Amino acid sequence: MRRALLLLLLLAASPASAEESCTDLIERVRAATKAEVAERSADFARFDAGPQTALTLSCAGEQSSVGAQYRGETVPADYDTLFGQAGHAVTGIAPDRLSEAARQAREGAQAKRHSTIDVGGARVTCAFMRREQGPLTQCAVLQRPGA
């Protein structure tokens, strides 16, 4: 019995366990957003979420984060909703709260290039950049340590 318990504890602490956890998060983001997985590794996934729109999920370490990127001048009307759905799948924070935080942070980023809003034990951060390939808007949500 002790041997079986020790084996279960070792399996639970193995890297495969962390990968399963990331696999679960990938599936939750996919189900919540209907985005297609375009690339994945043991601790990262990129999703195609519409024209010029992508989601990224990082499962490395103790804190997972999810982000939404849009290449173009004006983000689509459903960008904040998509971000809220993806963020909810990872953090459990209500999608409407995350959507509103993303909207506020995006507005701040338009003026300052970068803006951060704290919401429900997490931090939403957005950045706006002009690059050779055109404008890029990025928002991400990361749970704060100790939250």
C-alpha positions in Angstrom: 0.0 0.0 0.0 2.8 2.4 0.9 4.6 1.6 -2.3 1.4 2.3 -4.4 0.9 5.7 -2.5 4.6 6.6 -3.1 4.2 5.8 -6.8 1.1 7.9 -7.1 2.8 10.9 -5.4 5.8 10.6 -7.7 3.5 10.5 -10.8 1.6 13.5 -9.5 4.9 15.4 -9.2 6.2 14.4 -12.6 6.4 16.7 -15.6 3.6 14.7 -17.3 1.3 16.0 -14.6 2.2 19.6 -15.4 1.6 18.9 -19.1 -1.8 17.5 -18.4 -2.6 20.6 -16.5 -1.6 22.7 -19.5 -3.5 20.4 -21.7 -6.6 21.0 -19.6 -6.1 24.8 -19.8 -5.6 24.6 -23.6 -8.9 22.7 -23.9 -10.7 25.1 -21.6 -9.5 28.1 -23.7 -10.4 26.4 -26.9 -13.9 25.5 -25.7 -14.5 29.0 -24.3 -13.4 30.8 -27.4 -13.9 28.3 -30.2 -10.4 29.3 -31.4 -8.3 26.6 -33.2 -5.0 25.4 -31.7 -2.4 26.4 -34.2 0.8 25.6 -32.2 1.5 23.9 -28.9 4.2 22.6 -26.7 4.3 21.3 -23.2 3.8 24.7 -21.6 2.6 27.0 -24.4 -0.2 27.2 -27.0 -1.1 29.6 -29.8 -4.6 29.8 -31.1 -6.0 31.2 -34.4 -9.0 33.3 -33.2 -10.1 35.0 -36.4 -8.7 37.3 -39.0 -5.5 38.9 -37.7 -6.3 37.7 -34.2 -4.4 35.2 -32.1 -4.5 34.0 -28.5 -1.5 32.7 -26.6 -1.5 30.6 -23.4 1.6 30.2 -21.2 1.4 27.4 -18.7 5.1 27.6 -17.5 5.7 27.9 -13.8 3.0 28.3 -11.1 1.1 31.1 -12.9 -0.6 30.6 -16.2 -1.4 33.6 -18.4 -3.4 34.1 -21.6 -3.1 36.9 -24.1 -4.9 38.2 -27.2 -3.1 39.9 -30.1 -4.6 41.8 -33.0 -2.6 43.0 -36.0 -4.4 46.0 -37.5 -5.5 49.6 -36.9 -8.8 49.1 -35.1 -9.5 46.0 -32.9 -12.6 44.1 -33.9 -15.8 44.7 -31.8 -15.5 41.2 -30.2 -11.8 41.5 -29.1 -12.6 42.3 -25.5 -15.3 39.6 -25.3 -12.8 37.1 -26.7 -10.2 38.2 -24.2 -12.7 37.9 -21.4 -13.7 34.4 -22.4 -10.0 33.2 -22.7 -9.1 34.9 -19.4 -12.0 33.4 -17.6 -11.0 29.9 -18.8 -7.6 30.4 -17.2 -8.3 32.5 -14.1 -11.9 31.9 -13.3 -12.6 35.6 -13.1 -15.9 36.7 -14.6 -15.5 37.3 -18.4 -17.3 40.6 -18.3 -14.9 41.9 -15.6 -11.9 40.9 -17.7 -13.5 42.3 -20.9 -14.0 45.7 -19.1 -10.5 45.7 -17.7 -9.1 44.9 -21.2 -11.1 47.8 -22.7 -9.8 50.2 -20.1 -6.3 49.0 -20.4 -6.5 49.2 -24.2 -7.7 52.8 -24.0 -4.8 53.7 -21.7 -2.3 51.9 -24.0 -3.5 54.1 -26.9 -2.2 57.1 -25.1 0.8 55.7 -23.2 1.7 52.6 -25.3 1.2 50.4 -22.2 -1.5 50.2 -19.4 -2.3 47.9 -16.5 -5.6 47.3 -14.6 -5.9 45.1 -11.6 -9.0 43.0 -11.4 -10.1 40.1 -9.1 -6.6 39.0 -8.1 -5.2 39.3 -11.5 -3.5 42.0 -13.6 -4.6 42.8 -17.1 -2.0 44.6 -19.2 -2.3 45.9 -22.7 0.2 47.4 -25.1 -0.2 49.2 -28.4 2.8 49.3 -30.8 3.4 50.5 -34.3 5.7 48.2 -36.2 6.9 47.8 -39.8 4.2 45.1 -40.3 1.6 47.5 -39.0 -0.1 48.3 -35.6 -0.2 45.6 -33.0 -2.5 45.5 -29.9 -1.7 43.0 -27.2 -3.5 42.3 -23.9 -2.7 39.6 -21.4 -4.1 38.5 -18.0 -1.8 37.1 -15.3 -2.8 36.1 -11.8 -0.8 38.1 -9.2 1.4 36.2 -6.8 -0.4 35.5 -3.5 -3.8 36.2 -5.0 
